[in-house]
């Protein structure tokens, strides 16, 4: 396996993963999630300091998410030709500056602008992290590399946000954002030291956005993403009222069980994804469906409630890794940034639509109807994966000589030479000769 920077031409033994570089990308994911969600735990403190109601502080999270949603595709498309590591470093510097402004600002308007800018950084970062990880390893290790990077999300949700809130309790909310600013800037040094440099796409090799969308398998993977997030968010957003409906009022316990199970699911997925992506994704979606069925029928029994939530958490924890790996397989690492920017947009749309749908169901039919609303959506995702075995979710994943190298339309037939030589030779990864 080679994880060489094209500029340096170095190589890493085939048995090794570039763990330090992947952990740097995982830390970038951690930083982005912390930046996005930390205000949610600091509403009273920030509202008092900025002189606004708590609801307007909540808009700092909404504004970030909206900017991320709107920026992912256009910004990624505009930056396709730039060297990848420079874009990554610029994004991290942006995070550092935005968090520093938030830490120092006493103006709500200035803070809101800083949050919008941070959202643009977030949309750009999410569009490139998975593709970057995919380029650092051969195809047969791609899933595990993506799992390591996405573990930063789970770590931020399960430990980072509570720790940030505790830090704010101890030394003030401004210190919490200052720590995030310093972390982002220190991460720049880590990325410069351990993450390889890859070139941007050459002008002749760039597929237009619509042609990337039309690549075989892309639309199928995006549809599974949308169905999964819709079904998940209908339940997860309203887990507190559902727990109350079931007679189990300890929402914190339910969320803790879900979080621990999610970590377990990510670990299991990292072991299985490269050899058994299709089967693992089918199993994960089937387990989510079973958990929802149990919640719909037997949630009044505390043991069943907690066991079902654990099953749901473990299955959902690995699903993003599986779907994003399938997306990179379908697009090839050369197109991964653009394809992932599309998925980022679909992902956020699924979160928003799922939360809205769940809220409407809760108001009209009550919490007991939530599992029955989620279940058909997850079943739909399972069906799409089951029938999408030719392009999107094949039984055998493509090797490094990407299956679409000669069929992706204009720009799709570029030389498939890897940036560096693999130990013992081997077939190059599509597009590594000069496109991102």
JOLINJO-V669138 format. One line per field, one symbol per residue. phi: phi as a letter, one per 40 degrees, with the letter a starting at -180 (. if undefined). psi: psi as a letter, one per 30 degrees, with the letter a starting at -180 (. if undefined). burial: 1 if it has 16 or more other C-alpha atoms within 10 Angstrom, else 0. A space follows every 10 residues. Layout:
# JOLINJO-V669138
phi: ???
psi: ???
burial: ???
This chain:
# JOLINJO-V669138
phi: .bbccdcbgc bbdcccbccc cccccccccd ccccccbddc cbdccccccc gbcccccdcc cccdcccccc cdcccccccd ccdccccccc ccccdccccc cccccbbccc cccccccccc dccccccbcc ccccccbcdc bccccccccc ccccccccbc cccccccccc bhcccccccc ccdccccdcc cccbcccbcc ccdccccddc ccccddgccc ccccdccccd cccdcccbcc ccccdcgbcc cdcccccccc cccccccccd cccccacdcc cdcccccccc cccccccbcc cdccdccccc cdccccdccd ccccccccdc cgdcbccccc cccdccdccc cccccccccc cdccbgcccc ccccdccccc cccccccccc bcbccbcccc cdcccbbcgd gcbcdbbccb cccgghcccd gccibc
psi: kkhkkfffgl lkkfflkiee eeeeeeeeee eeeeeefefe fgeeeeeeef hlleefeefe eeeeeeeeef feeeeeefge flkeeeeeee eeeeeeeeee eeefkgkeee eeeeeeeeee eeeeefffee eeeeffllef geeeeeeeef feeeeeeeee eeeeeeeeee glfeeeeeee eeeeeefeee efefklkkll kleffjklee eeefkkfeee eeeeeeeeee eeeeeeehfe feeeefgjfi eeeeeeeeee eeeeeeeeee efeefheeee eeeeeeeeee eeeeeeegff jeeeeeeeee eeeeeeefee eeeeeeeeee fkffgeeeef eeeeeeeeee eeeeeeeeee eeeeflfffe efeeeeeeee eeeeeefhfe eeileklkaf ikfgfgggak ffglkhklfl kkkgalklkk gffgl.
burial: 1111110000 1100001100 1111111111 1111111111 1110111001 0001011101 1111111111 1110111011 1111111110 1111111111 1110100100 1111111111 1111111111 1111111111 1111111111 1111111101 1001111100 0111111111 1111101101 1100111111 1000111000 0110111111 1111111111 1111111111 1110010100 0001101111 1111111111 0111011111 1101111111 1111110011 0001111111 1111111111 1111111111 1111111111 1111111111 1111111110 1100001111 1111101111 1101110100 1111001101 1111100100 1101111111 1100000111 111111
